[in-house]
């Protein structure tokens, strides 16, 4: 169980920053294209917060499923 938890956390931490950047860039570009102008600073901050939230959820779920597929159920022996 400890090995499963540690590898899941390590994988999540390693994938967090690249995933955040992808989500952030895509959401800012989409919003700029939608409005047709440069975003104000408040909107950029909002997109950063939104990107962190989505990245944490995506990376955590991916890490759990990846380790479950690779290692198996924790405590399964």
N, CA, C and O atoms as CSV, one atom per row, in Angstrom:
chain,resi,resn,atom,element,x,y,z
A,1,UNK,N,N,0.825,-1.195,0.000
A,1,UNK,CA,C,0.000,0.000,0.000
A,1,UNK,C,C,0.874,1.265,0.000
A,1,UNK,O,O,0.559,2.241,-0.681
A,2,UNK,N,N,1.956,1.241,0.757
A,2,UNK,CA,C,2.833,2.405,0.822
A,2,UNK,C,C,3.498,2.658,-0.526
A,2,UNK,O,O,3.597,3.802,-0.969
A,3,UNK,N,N,3.951,1.593,-1.175
A,3,UNK,CA,C,4.583,1.728,-2.488
A,3,UNK,C,C,3.612,2.299,-3.511
A,3,UNK,O,O,3.981,3.165,-4.304
A,4,UNK,N,N,2.382,1.823,-3.498
A,4,UNK,CA,C,1.359,2.323,-4.416
A,4,UNK,C,C,1.112,3.811,-4.193
A,4,UNK,O,O,1.037,4.581,-5.150
A,5,UNK,N,N,0.986,4.214,-2.940
A,5,UNK,CA,C,0.724,5.623,-2.610
A,5,UNK,C,C,1.898,6.520,-3.002
A,5,UNK,O,O,1.705,7.603,-3.556
A,6,UNK,N,N,3.108,6.061,-2.710
A,6,UNK,CA,C,4.285,6.874,-3.028
A,6,UNK,C,C,4.489,7.019,-4.533
A,6,UNK,O,O,4.797,8.109,-5.015
A,7,UNK,N,N,4.321,5.941,-5.267
A,7,UNK,CA,C,4.503,6.040,-6.720
A,7,UNK,C,C,3.398,6.867,-7.366
A,7,UNK,O,O,3.647,7.576,-8.341
A,8,UNK,N,N,2.190,6.782,-6.838
A,8,UNK,CA,C,1.098,7.609,-7.357
A,8,UNK,C,C,1.382,9.084,-7.100
A,8,UNK,O,O,1.205,9.913,-7.993
A,9,UNK,N,N,1.816,9.414,-5.903
A,9,UNK,CA,C,2.120,10.810,-5.563
A,9,UNK,C,C,3.303,11.329,-6.376
A,9,UNK,O,O,3.280,12.468,-6.844
A,10,UNK,N,N,4.324,10.514,-6.546
A,10,UNK,CA,C,5.492,10.937,-7.318
A,10,UNK,C,C,5.126,11.182,-8.779
A,10,UNK,O,O,5.525,12.191,-9.361
A,11,UNK,N,N,4.379,10.273,-9.361
A,11,UNK,CA,C,3.953,10.446,-10.747
A,11,UNK,C,C,3.079,11.694,-10.903
A,11,UNK,O,O,3.226,12.443,-11.869
A,12,UNK,N,N,2.181,11.911,-9.959
A,12,UNK,CA,C,1.322,13.087,-10.008
A,12,UNK,C,C,2.137,14.378,-9.923
A,12,UNK,O,O,1.879,15.332,-10.657
A,13,UNK,N,N,3.108,14.400,-9.035
A,13,UNK,CA,C,3.939,15.603,-8.900
A,13,UNK,C,C,4.763,15.874,-10.158
A,13,UNK,O,O,4.927,17.024,-10.565
A,14,UNK,N,N,5.274,14.820,-10.761
A,14,UNK,CA,C,6.084,14.996,-11.968
A,14,UNK,C,C,5.252,15.460,-13.166
A,14,UNK,O,O,5.765,16.148,-14.049
A,15,UNK,N,N,4.000,15.094,-13.199
A,15,UNK,CA,C,3.140,15.461,-14.334
A,15,UNK,C,C,2.362,16.757,-14.110
A,15,UNK,O,O,1.743,17.271,-15.042
A,16,UNK,N,N,2.383,17.284,-12.907
A,16,UNK,CA,C,1.527,18.428,-12.580
A,16,UNK,C,C,1.876,19.682,-13.374
A,16,UNK,O,O,0.989,20.284,-13.979
A,17,UNK,N,N,3.127,20.087,-13.389
A,17,UNK,CA,C,3.500,21.328,-14.065
A,17,UNK,C,C,3.274,21.277,-15.580
A,17,UNK,O,O,2.696,22.219,-16.124
A,18,UNK,N,N,3.698,20.230,-16.283
A,18,UNK,CA,C,3.423,20.206,-17.724
A,18,UNK,C,C,1.926,20.181,-18.046
A,18,UNK,O,O,1.480,20.804,-19.010
A,19,UNK,N,N,1.164,19.461,-17.236
A,19,UNK,CA,C,-0.281,19.410,-17.462
A,19,UNK,C,C,-0.907,20.765,-17.199
A,19,UNK,O,O,-1.780,21.201,-17.950
A,20,UNK,N,N,-0.471,21.438,-16.142
A,20,UNK,CA,C,-0.997,22.770,-15.835
A,20,UNK,C,C,-0.725,23.737,-16.986
A,20,UNK,O,O,-1.602,24.507,-17.377
A,21,UNK,N,N,0.482,23.692,-17.519
A,21,UNK,CA,C,0.823,24.605,-18.619
A,21,UNK,C,C,-0.025,24.358,-19.850
A,21,UNK,O,O,-0.473,25.304,-20.499
A,22,UNK,N,N,-0.248,23.101,-20.176
A,22,UNK,CA,C,-1.073,22.788,-21.351
A,22,UNK,C,C,-2.501,23.277,-21.142
A,22,UNK,O,O,-3.070,23.921,-22.023
A,23,UNK,N,N,-3.079,22.979,-19.997
A,23,UNK,CA,C,-4.453,23.397,-19.712
A,23,UNK,C,C,-4.547,24.923,-19.701
A,23,UNK,O,O,-5.499,25.491,-20.236
A,24,UNK,N,N,-3.566,25.583,-19.096
A,24,UNK,CA,C,-3.574,27.039,-19.008
A,24,UNK,C,C,-3.487,27.687,-20.394
A,24,UNK,O,O,-4.271,28.581,-20.713
A,25,UNK,N,N,-2.546,27.239,-21.204
A,25,UNK,CA,C,-2.369,27.833,-22.528
A,25,UNK,C,C,-3.600,27.607,-23.390
A,25,UNK,O,O,-4.056,28.522,-24.076
A,26,UNK,N,N,-4.138,26.400,-23.361
A,26,UNK,CA,C,-5.328,26.121,-24.170
A,26,UNK,C,C,-6.533,26.950,-23.729
A,26,UNK,O,O,-7.286,27.440,-24.571
A,27,UNK,N,N,-6.723,27.111,-22.425
A,27,UNK,CA,C,-7.877,27.869,-21.954
A,27,UNK,C,C,-7.725,29.364,-22.237
A,27,UNK,O,O,-8.704,30.027,-22.580
A,28,UNK,N,N,-6.500,29.907,-22.099
A,28,UNK,CA,C,-6.292,31.332,-22.396
A,28,UNK,C,C,-6.474,31.597,-23.885
A,28,UNK,O,O,-7.111,32.578,-24.269
A,29,UNK,N,N,-5.923,30.737,-24.716
A,29,UNK,CA,C,-6.085,30.923,-26.166
A,29,UNK,C,C,-7.546,30.819,-26.583
A,29,UNK,O,O,-8.016,31.588,-27.421
A,30,UNK,N,N,-8.262,29.861,-25.993
A,30,UNK,CA,C,-9.675,29.710,-26.327
A,30,UNK,C,C,-10.461,30.955,-25.926
A,30,UNK,O,O,-11.308,31.424,-26.685
A,31,UNK,N,N,-10.189,31.485,-24.751
A,31,UNK,CA,C,-10.904,32.670,-24.281
A,31,UNK,C,C,-10.532,33.905,-25.098
A,31,UNK,O,O,-11.392,34.740,-25.379
A,32,UNK,N,N,-9.258,34.031,-25.484
A,32,UNK,CA,C,-8.855,35.162,-26.322
A,32,UNK,C,C,-9.501,35.077,-27.701
A,32,UNK,O,O,-9.933,36.090,-28.250
A,33,UNK,N,N,-9.565,33.893,-28.251
A,33,UNK,CA,C,-10.195,33.723,-29.554
A,33,UNK,C,C,-11.697,34.009,-29.467
A,33,UNK,O,O,-12.288,34.575,-30.386
A,34,UNK,N,N,-12.297,33.611,-28.354
A,34,UNK,CA,C,-13.732,33.827,-28.160
A,34,UNK,C,C,-14.067,35.311,-28.024
A,34,UNK,O,O,-15.045,35.785,-28.603
A,35,UNK,N,N,-13.248,36.052,-27.250
A,35,UNK,CA,C,-13.517,37.475,-27.043
A,35,UNK,C,C,-12.920,38.346,-28.150
A,35,UNK,O,O,-13.399,39.454,-28.389
A,36,UNK,N,N,-11.888,37.857,-28.821
A,36,UNK,CA,C,-11.262,38.612,-29.892
A,36,UNK,C,C,-10.318,39.705,-29.420
A,36,UNK,O,O,-9.948,40.582,-30.201
A,37,UNK,N,N,-9.924,39.665,-28.156
A,37,UNK,CA,C,-9.008,40.687,-27.642
A,37,UNK,C,C,-8.144,40.079,-26.541
A,37,UNK,O,O,-8.374,38.959,-26.085
A,38,UNK,N,N,-7.135,40.861,-26.127
A,38,UNK,CA,C,-6.240,40.402,-25.059
A,38,UNK,C,C,-6.998,40.378,-23.739
A,38,UNK,O,O,-7.817,41.256,-23.467
A,39,UNK,N,N,-6.722,39.373,-22.930
A,39,UNK,CA,C,-7.437,39.216,-21.662
A,39,UNK,C,C,-6.907,40.170,-20.596
A,39,UNK,O,O,-5.703,40.418,-20.532
A,40,UNK,N,N,-7.795,40.708,-19.760
A,40,UNK,CA,C,-7.325,41.511,-18.620
A,40,UNK,C,C,-6.644,40.623,-17.582
A,40,UNK,O,O,-6.813,39.404,-17.579
A,41,UNK,N,N,-5.883,41.246,-16.716
A,41,UNK,CA,C,-5.094,40.514,-15.722
A,41,UNK,C,C,-5.971,39.654,-14.815
A,41,UNK,O,O,-5.568,38.553,-14.441
A,42,UNK,N,N,-7.138,40.126,-14.461
A,42,UNK,CA,C,-8.034,39.351,-13.595
A,42,UNK,C,C,-8.485,38.071,-14.287
A,42,UNK,O,O,-8.587,37.024,-13.648
A,43,UNK,N,N,-8.751,38.144,-15.570
A,43,UNK,CA,C,-9.159,36.953,-16.312
A,43,UNK,C,C,-8.011,35.959,-16.441
A,43,UNK,O,O,-8.233,34.749,-16.396
A,44,UNK,N,N,-6.798,36.450,-16.598
A,44,UNK,CA,C,-5.628,35.574,-16.689
A,44,UNK,C,C,-5.416,34.853,-15.358
A,44,UNK,O,O,-5.134,33.655,-15.338
A,45,UNK,N,N,-5.552,35.580,-14.248
A,45,UNK,CA,C,-5.431,34.953,-12.931
A,45,UNK,C,C,-6.506,33.892,-12.728
A,45,UNK,O,O,-6.237,32.822,-12.181
A,46,UNK,N,N,-7.720,34.193,-13.171
A,46,UNK,CA,C,-8.803,33.214,-13.069
A,46,UNK,C,C,-8.525,31.963,-13.873
A,46,UNK,O,O,-8.826,30.854,-13.432
A,47,UNK,N,N,-7.947,32.139,-15.058
A,47,UNK,CA,C,-7.604,30.984,-15.884
A,47,UNK,C,C,-6.472,30.171,-15.264
A,47,UNK,O,O,-6.447,28.947,-15.386
A,48,UNK,N,N,-5.532,30.849,-14.599
A,48,UNK,CA,C,-4.453,30.125,-13.911
A,48,UNK,C,C,-5.013,29.271,-12.791
A,48,UNK,O,O,-4.637,28.107,-12.653
A,49,UNK,N,N,-5.909,29.834,-11.988
A,49,UNK,CA,C,-6.517,29.074,-10.895
A,49,UNK,C,C,-7.330,27.898,-11.429
A,49,UNK,O,O,-7.278,26.796,-10.884
A,50,UNK,N,N,-8.068,28.140,-12.480
A,50,UNK,CA,C,-8.867,27.083,-13.097
A,50,UNK,C,C,-7.967,25.979,-13.644
A,50,UNK,O,O,-8.282,24.796,-13.519
A,51,UNK,N,N,-6.848,26.368,-14.250
A,51,UNK,CA,C,-5.919,25.388,-14.809
A,51,UNK,C,C,-5.292,24.541,-13.704
A,51,UNK,O,O,-5.134,23.333,-13.877
A,52,UNK,N,N,-4.930,25.151,-12.570
A,52,UNK,CA,C,-4.380,24.366,-11.455
A,52,UNK,C,C,-5.402,23.354,-10.966
A,52,UNK,O,O,-5.071,22.188,-10.752
A,53,UNK,N,N,-6.634,23.791,-10.790
A,53,UNK,CA,C,-7.692,22.906,-10.300
A,53,UNK,C,C,-7.892,21.720,-11.247
A,53,UNK,O,O,-7.939,20.572,-10.806
A,54,UNK,N,N,-8.009,21.998,-12.537
A,54,UNK,CA,C,-8.208,20.923,-13.514
A,54,UNK,C,C,-6.990,20.010,-13.612
A,54,UNK,O,O,-7.134,18.793,-13.727
A,55,UNK,N,N,-5.798,20.590,-13.567
A,55,UNK,CA,C,-4.581,19.787,-13.674
A,55,UNK,C,C,-4.435,18.842,-12.482
A,55,UNK,O,O,-4.043,17.688,-12.654
A,56,UNK,N,N,-4.742,19.314,-11.293
A,56,UNK,CA,C,-4.652,18.460,-10.108
A,56,UNK,C,C,-5.606,17.279,-10.224
A,56,UNK,O,O,-5.234,16.146,-9.918
A,57,UNK,N,N,-6.822,17.537,-10.660
A,57,UNK,CA,C,-7.796,16.458,-10.815
A,57,UNK,C,C,-7.350,15.471,-11.897
A,57,UNK,O,O,-7.364,14.259,-11.677
A,58,UNK,N,N,-6.956,15.984,-13.058
A,58,UNK,CA,C,-6.544,15.111,-14.158
A,58,UNK,C,C,-5.326,14.263,-13.797
A,58,UNK,O,O,-5.309,13.057,-14.044
A,59,UNK,N,N,-4.323,14.887,-13.218
A,59,UNK,CA,C,-3.083,14.184,-12.898
A,59,UNK,C,C,-3.312,13.145,-11.806
A,59,UNK,O,O,-2.757,12.048,-11.874
A,60,UNK,N,N,-4.110,13.469,-10.811
A,60,UNK,CA,C,-4.389,12.516,-9.740
A,60,UNK,C,C,-5.128,11.293,-10.273
A,60,UNK,O,O,-4.766,10.158,-9.967
A,61,UNK,N,N,-6.159,11.531,-11.067
A,61,UNK,CA,C,-6.898,10.406,-11.642
A,61,UNK,C,C,-6.016,9.563,-12.561
A,61,UNK,O,O,-6.052,8.334,-12.505
A,62,UNK,N,N,-5.233,10.218,-13.397
A,62,UNK,CA,C,-4.358,9.484,-14.292
A,62,UNK,C,C,-3.347,8.654,-13.508
A,62,UNK,O,O,-3.117,7.489,-13.832
A,63,UNK,N,N,-2.749,9.242,-12.486
A,63,UNK,CA,C,-1.741,8.532,-11.697
A,63,UNK,C,C,-2.339,7.314,-10.989
A,63,UNK,O,O,-1.729,6.246,-10.953
A,64,UNK,N,N,-3.524,7.486,-10.433
A,64,UNK,CA,C,-4.187,6.363,-9.767
A,64,UNK,C,C,-4.488,5.239,-10.750
A,64,UNK,O,O,-4.197,4.075,-10.476
A,65,UNK,N,N,-5.067,5.585,-11.889
A,65,UNK,CA,C,-5.413,4.560,-12.877
A,65,UNK,C,C,-4.174,3.914,-13.485
A,65,UNK,O,O,-4.160,2.707,-13.724
A,66,UNK,N,N,-3.143,4.697,-13.735
A,66,UNK,CA,C,-1.916,4.158,-14.297
A,66,UNK,C,C,-1.270,3.155,-13.335
A,66,UNK,O,O,-0.885,2.057,-13.736
A,67,UNK,N,N,-1.157,3.544,-12.067
A,67,UNK,CA,C,-0.555,2.642,-11.090
A,67,UNK,C,C,-1.426,1.425,-10.817
A,67,UNK,O,O,-0.913,0.330,-10.584
A,68,UNK,N,N,-2.731,1.609,-10.846
A,68,UNK,CA,C,-3.623,0.462,-10.684
A,68,UNK,C,C,-3.411,-0.540,-11.813
A,68,UNK,O,O,-3.391,-1.750,-11.591
A,69,UNK,N,N,-3.252,-0.018,-13.029
A,69,UNK,CA,C,-3.019,-0.892,-14.174
A,69,UNK,C,C,-1.631,-1.525,-14.127
A,69,UNK,O,O,-1.470,-2.692,-14.484
A,70,UNK,N,N,-0.637,-0.771,-13.695
A,70,UNK,CA,C,0.733,-1.257,-13.678
A,70,UNK,C,C,1.030,-2.172,-12.486
A,70,UNK,O,O,1.629,-3.234,-12.650
A,71,UNK,N,N,0.614,-1.761,-11.298
A,71,UNK,CA,C,0.960,-2.473,-10.066
A,71,UNK,C,C,-0.170,-3.398,-9.622
A,71,UNK,O,O,0.080,-4.516,-9.173
A,72,UNK,N,N,-1.388,-2.940,-9.747
A,72,UNK,CA,C,-2.536,-3.715,-9.281
A,72,UNK,C,C,-3.153,-3.071,-8.047
A,72,UNK,O,O,-2.766,-1.979,-7.632
A,73,UNK,N,N,-4.107,-3.765,-7.483
A,73,UNK,CA,C,-4.816,-3.261,-6.318
A,73,UNK,C,C,-3.873,-3.265,-5.121
A,73,UNK,O,O,-3.210,-4.272,-4.874
A,74,UNK,N,N,-3.794,-2.159,-4.364
A,74,UNK,CA,C,-2.925,-2.149,-3.181
A,74,UNK,C,C,-3.406,-3.164,-2.146
A,74,UNK,O,O,-4.601,-3.275,-1.872
A,75,UNK,N,N,-2.457,-3.897,-1.581
A,75,UNK,CA,C,-2.789,-4.870,-0.554
A,75,UNK,C,C,-3.335,-6.168,-1.119
A,75,UNK,O,O,-3.840,-7.007,-0.374
A,76,UNK,N,N,-3.237,-6.337,-2.424
A,76,UNK,CA,C,-3.777,-7.542,-3.050
A,76,UNK,C,C,-2.829,-8.722,-2.909
A,76,UNK,O,O,-3.206,-9.868,-3.154
A,77,UNK,N,N,-1.588,-8.430,-2.510
A,77,UNK,CA,C,-0.643,-9.503,-2.293
A,77,UNK,C,C,0.017,-9.882,-3.508
A,77,UNK,O,O,0.855,-10.784,-3.501
